[in-house]
Amino acid sequence: MTPVADNIIQQLKEFSADEVVTHAYVRDIPLTGGRTLALITLDNDRDHTRPNTFGPLGLLELGAVLDEQTVRAARNEIHGVAVTGKQYILAAGADLSKVSEIPSVEVGHGLGELGHDTFSKLSELGVPSFVFINGLALGGGTEVALHADYRTVDSSIAGLALPEVFLGLIPGWGGAWLLPNLIGIENALRVVIENPLKMNRMLKGPDVLKLGIADTMFSPANFLEESIRWADGVISGTTVVKRANLPGKIERMAKWDVAIGIARKQLESKIGTVAKSPYVALDLLKAAKSSTKEEGFAAENDALAALAAGDQFQASMYAFNLVQKRAKRPAGAPDKTLARPVTKVGVIGAGLMASQFALLFVRRLQVPVVITDLDQSRVDKGLEYINGEIDKLAEKGRISTDERNRLTALVSGTTDMADFADCDWVIEAVFEELGVKQEVFANVEKHVSPEAILATNTSSLSVEQIGANLANPERLVGFHFFNPVAVMPLIEVVKTPHTTDEALSTAMVTAAKLRKNAVITRDTPGFVVNRILAKLLGEAMHAVDTGTSFDVVNDSLKPFGLPMTAFELLELVGLKVGAHVLDTHHAAFPERFFESKNLHALAEHGRIFDRDSKGKIKGFDKKAVAIVAGGTSPMTAEQILTRVEDGLADEIKRMLDDEVVHAAEDIDLCLILGAGWPFQMGGATPYLDRVGASERAFGGTFHTPMIKGIA
Amino acid sequence: MAEQSEIFFVDGMRTPFGRAGEKGMYWNTRADDLVVKAMMGVLERNPQVPKDQIDDVAIAATTQTGDQGLTLGRTAALLAGLPRSVPGFAIDRMCAGAMTAVTTTAGGIAMGAYDLVIAGGVEHMGHHPMGQGVDPNPRFLAEKLVSMDALNMGNTAERIHDRFPHLTKERADRFALGSQQKLAAAYEAGNIQPDLVPVAIKTEAGWGLATRDEAPRPDTTMEGLAGLKTPFRPHGRVTAGNSSGLNDGATAAILASGAMVKKLGLTPRMRMVTFAFAGVEPEIMGLGPVPSTEKALRKAGLTIDDIGLFDLNEAFAVQVLSLLDHFGIADDDPRVNLYGGAIAVGHPLASTGVRLMIQLARQFEQRPDVRYGITAMCVGLGQGGTVIWENPNWKGKR
């Protein structure tokens, strides 16, 4: 490798003056036959809450240590070099907070070069090199291992991954070239592209071995001792390493391009083509088939520098921090110690939604859960569903049979609300109608203590009005789940003017125990997610109603890179529900939200898309197209896009001015967790700022400085 | 190589058990003093046992620091006035500490290394709350080797209720009530007092003398038990009423080989047939005595039907019920815990094993119709221990 230019090194050092340096400590370990292993320990001298990370200073230190070992190897002082990490952690890769502060494309390129330059020394020592993967290995942590000649892995590592694509980057310190050339293209696609897009899934020790990333695996009880002994065997020639997944000629000729093609199609259908990094990674993996290592690394440098300087990486880092940090310390949450203990839960309703609540509460809180409905047969049906789901969990091995018995014993049903007497949390999931909900709570209030928390899952009604007839409305909160309840990570916790800190705190602590992320919102129509979606869907339907074709509308919002189009979303939530959502928002804000008679007609018809037997979209349903025909002033895709962008910016600004939530960050967090809006948009507001919608809508930006790239 | 020797439980005594904590009667009494008093008591009652011929002193404690530290067996021997020539050591198997002191020294006797030993245990749970100073290896958590639930004994008992839904809270409460009533009756009949060593205790009101166990609640009712809190789980089943409490106390026993019994002309109270320990899932440690009892019976060539008396530690009522249920024994079988158990008398962890033996020995004396008895107990982190005893007073045909 050509060394990194001095002036770049100098810039990197200056940029990284405050780096938490991961040091490279060396000790000599005696091997058999009078040989010696130089063992390098990567350690930033902090505890496990601050994993080892790589910055320019740490890389330079490691590089210098490896240079020394090369000299020692030439003098025959050492016969092998191994690298391992501090307790529980090999390395968590580049320090991303630093990467997001890179001042210029040139420095970004230099950081890529320095990583390659440093790690490459592991393959140029003149003696065998090893990495003992003793713990968490992410990004550069995985890549340092890939540069070595051999790898061992601890069976209990917290995880190994190349998560770069998840954050808008690519494995740029050798991973994109080295991995497919070690474990084959299909396995590499899984690690580099599939896993990051599956909520950043990581590999466990046995996966690392099975995929061929590591040559052998040892138990944590004596991992380092065994690894040293194994390395001794390799160095002395008694242990021969075979790699089953090493790609051969046939794989390169017959499989490689096909696998890339399949992966590309899957990507396009799954996330669209707006997010750049997965496709850049795909191109790098494709080229790794026939490029030399030097060519591969050079391509990684260019790709990394471009992505690190771009908008999507900055928005992704912003989104990542929201999910990792803000979601865990929700804005406006009262002191946790105010929360009342929840030792028994009542669920009003025994339908599917209510049964899903009961299942979630009993699994996560492990307290008695009692469900109720109008008659015993509905209650029995609910219980049957819940117990069936518990049995399924046990059959899949997700819970033990002891746990199954425990959960089953905790769930009961009743038609007598007197059985709710000792509940300290009651949640309703009954018909979405104000009178019905008011009556249900008035009834339950006769039986429960005055302090018991009452929670409503309403999505469109005023929580305050639901509690209008309560003797103690101060214990009422909105607790708005997203479907499917077990999967979607968001709960909107709605605070009315009467809600006490105690009730709010109980709701927040309970949400956390349910392993959901809660965002506190004021009691305004649609709260956050439904209001934003109603804006978007209303605009889409309005465009159709005024004569724009489904096709044009459907494609017009592609630049967002949303997980599904407006009409797919409408079908997913149900056309009737969608029409109802538009109606309620139109009623609340008639000047800004459209209602759509056509959507009601489509709901009667039952579908928008024409689908094949597997549910795959073939086109638009002919009858649906006929239903909406008649508009006379069609818009272009560009016009629609601008209307939606500006409308969203305007609406979000109004929500912030009205203090629906505390900050733009909370809106973005809701959209990411509750509606699956992509990291590359940063939710909504970084995108709206960078496309100029904020400026157009209200003459400003949500973020100062804007969250955008340097190039 | 010496021939395998017979092992006899010559005699055992204990301190009255106190309630742990500042309000308990032993708050101002040292743990090592408690066990020393138990040792001196049993030696005084057996004056024909020559102190200089004691081969070893094994004393158990779970938390071996402070007044339970410093190699308890040796310090207790010195404090009890045994000759300096008598060695001693400390032992730990949590709740089965004293039981393990007995079985370990019994092994020494069986192979001829010992002829005469003292084995016992002490736990001052007021001075040494459960879990004091523990530092579990982070690998337990990192590798999910043992769930954190397993370190909380109450949670492990709740889990037995999960596994066996037919072992209801009502059955556990009824068994607990029986324990209180049986202990009260045993006190009434004078079956407990003879084996208690009185202990002088310093209180705020001046010096006093502990002569009775402090923990029993003879006025317990089913209604009272039903209303108790379930501290381990909301709306759970395990309560302070159907569990053993937190207690202070000490026990000591004299064991001897057959040859020594003959030489000294002793009248031993029990003969050890065999013993066994076994492991189970730590998360459900209360089941431990089931496999340990199966194993001990197998080694002894006996079946459960050969056992005439059981003294089972009542760490938790449900945990005893799980063993009875396994062997098809009724909850209120008169062979089981005739004098009540730990739910009533208390469970100063590492001392309890010998308390079970003391009670079984007393019952043997009154029941020449019974040949075999069992002492058994569960142990934290998923173990069980069982010792099978033969009654020297048995009048049947061999």
Boltz contact constraints between the chains, C-beta under 6 A:
constraints:
  - contact:
      token1: [A, 156]
      token2: [B, 143]
      max_distance: 6.0
  - contact:
      token1: [A, 343]
      token2: [B, 234]
      max_distance: 6.0
  - contact:
      token1: [A, 367]
      token2: [B, 234]
      max_distance: 6.0
  - contact:
      token1: [A, 368]
      token2: [B, 235]
      max_distance: 6.0
  - contact:
      token1: [A, 402]
      token2: [B, 159]
      max_distance: 6.0
  - contact:
      token1: [A, 402]
      token2: [B, 162]
      max_distance: 6.0
  - contact:
      token1: [A, 402]
      token2: [B, 163]
      max_distance: 6.0
  - contact:
      token1: [A, 405]
      token2: [B, 162]
      max_distance: 6.0
  - contact:
      token1: [A, 405]
      token2: [B, 165]
      max_distance: 6.0
  - contact:
      token1: [A, 406]
      token2: [B, 162]
      max_distance: 6.0
